[in-house]
């Protein structure tokens, strides 16, 4: 039409990034960083897999990732998104505090700079996730889930995460 020729239609707004695709990208990026961090702690993948290893799989530690898998398999994306919005900022602050303690230099002199490869894993997770709330809210709105429906799975995820860290501490 003539009006389209004079005033072109604006571009549609960009679709928000899918939270879980974004998180998957972060996990793929962080995996080699974790292996490097483990090396700094004198742990290597092969010795951890060895039947002679002192490492023992803990059900207490596996409850958290298992519940994430359960949410994913049952397609409870809104519950996972809400849990991310609640928990990830706290996780990031904890990683920031850990990073600062490791960089301090007194207790951990092996870390000589901010760019130390052994700190890259912690540094990555200490970085706040831009637009996390927007990505989470998009999923919650798309799924049309009530607050009441989100409370229990978010609470359980937080409890399972505490169990995970308790298991790490006990190991």
C-alpha positions in Angstrom: 0.0 0.0 0.0 1.0 3.6 -0.3 1.2 4.1 3.4 3.7 1.2 3.6 5.9 2.9 1.0 5.9 6.2 2.9 6.2 4.9 6.4 7.7 1.4 6.6 6.4 -0.9 9.4 8.7 -1.0 12.3 10.7 -4.2 12.9 9.1 -6.5 15.3 10.7 -6.5 18.7 13.5 -9.0 19.2 12.4 -12.2 20.9 14.0 -12.5 24.3 16.7 -15.0 24.7 15.4 -18.4 26.0 16.7 -18.7 29.5 17.5 -22.4 29.3 19.3 -22.1 26.0 21.3 -19.3 27.5 22.1 -21.4 30.6 23.1 -24.4 28.4 25.6 -22.2 26.6 27.0 -21.1 30.0 27.3 -24.7 31.2 29.1 -25.7 28.0 31.5 -22.8 28.4 32.1 -23.5 32.1 32.8 -27.3 31.7 36.5 -26.9 30.6 36.9 -24.1 33.2 35.8 -26.5 35.9 38.4 -29.1 34.7 41.1 -26.4 34.9 40.0 -25.4 38.4 40.0 -29.1 39.4 43.6 -29.3 38.2 44.5 -26.4 40.4 43.1 -28.4 43.3 45.2 -31.4 42.3 42.2 -33.3 41.0 42.0 -34.8 37.6 39.1 -36.4 35.8 40.8 -39.8 35.3 41.7 -40.2 39.0 38.2 -39.2 40.0 36.8 -41.9 37.7 39.2 -44.5 39.0 37.7 -47.4 41.1 40.6 -46.8 43.5 39.6 -43.1 44.0 38.8 -41.7 47.4 35.9 -40.0 45.7 32.6 -41.6 46.5 29.3 -40.6 44.8 27.0 -39.1 47.4 23.2 -39.4 47.0 23.0 -36.2 49.1 25.1 -34.4 46.4 23.1 -35.9 43.6 19.7 -34.8 44.8 20.1 -31.3 43.4 21.0 -32.2 39.8 18.5 -35.0 39.9 15.7 -32.6 40.8 16.7 -30.3 38.0 16.5 -33.3 35.6 13.1 -34.1 37.0 11.8 -30.6 36.4 13.3 -30.7 32.8 11.8 -34.1 32.0 8.4 -33.0 33.3 8.6 -29.8 31.3 8.3 -27.6 34.4 10.1 -24.7 32.7 8.4 -22.0 34.8 9.5 -23.7 38.0 13.1 -23.9 36.8 13.0 -20.3 35.6 11.6 -19.0 38.9 14.3 -21.0 40.8 17.0 -19.5 38.6 15.7 -16.0 39.3 15.6 -16.6 43.0 18.8 -18.6 43.4 21.3 -17.5 40.8 21.9 -14.0 42.1 22.8 -15.6 45.5 25.0 -18.1 43.8 26.8 -15.3 41.9 27.4 -13.3 45.1 28.8 -16.4 46.8 31.1 -17.0 43.9 32.2 -13.3 44.0 33.1 -13.7 47.7 35.0 -16.9 47.0 36.8 -15.2 44.1 37.8 -12.3 46.4 39.0 -14.8 49.1 41.1 -16.8 46.5 42.6 -13.6 45.0 43.5 -12.3 48.5 46.9 -13.9 48.1 47.5 -14.6 51.7 45.8 -18.0 52.0 46.1 -18.9 48.3 49.4 -17.5 47.0 49.2 -19.8 43.9 46.6 -17.5 42.4 48.7 -14.6 41.1 46.2 -12.5 39.1 42.6 -11.9 38.2 43.2 -13.7 34.9 44.6 -16.9 36.5 43.2 -19.9 34.6 42.4 -21.7 37.9 40.0 -18.9 38.9 38.2 -18.6 35.5 35.5 -21.0 36.6 34.7 -19.1 39.8 35.0 -15.8 38.0 32.6 -16.9 35.3 29.9 -17.7 37.9 30.6 -14.6 39.9 29.5 -12.5 36.9 25.8 -11.4 37.2 23.5 -12.7 34.5 22.2 -9.8 32.5 18.4 -9.8 32.0 18.0 -12.9 34.2 14.7 -11.7 35.6 13.4 -10.8 32.1 14.3 -14.3 30.7 12.7 -16.0 33.7 9.5 -13.8 33.7 9.1 -14.5 30.0 8.9 -18.3 30.6 6.7 -17.9 33.6 4.3 -15.7 31.7 4.3 -18.1 28.6 3.5 -21.0 30.9 0.8 -19.1 32.7 1.8 -20.5 36.1 0.6 -19.1 39.4 2.9 -18.1 42.3 1.4 -20.9 44.3 2.4 -23.5 41.6 6.0 -22.2 41.8 6.6 -22.2 45.5 7.1 -25.9 46.2 9.5 -26.6 43.3 11.6 -23.5 44.0 11.7 -24.4 47.7 12.7 -28.0 47.0 15.5 -26.9 44.6 16.9 -24.6 47.3 16.7 -27.4 49.9 18.4 -29.8 47.4 21.1 -27.3 46.8 21.8 -27.0 50.5 22.1 -30.8 50.6 24.6 -30.6 47.8 26.8 -28.1 49.6 26.5 -30.0 52.8 27.7 -33.2 51.0 30.6 -31.3 49.5 31.5 -30.0 53.0 31.3 -33.5 54.4 33.5 -35.0 51.7 
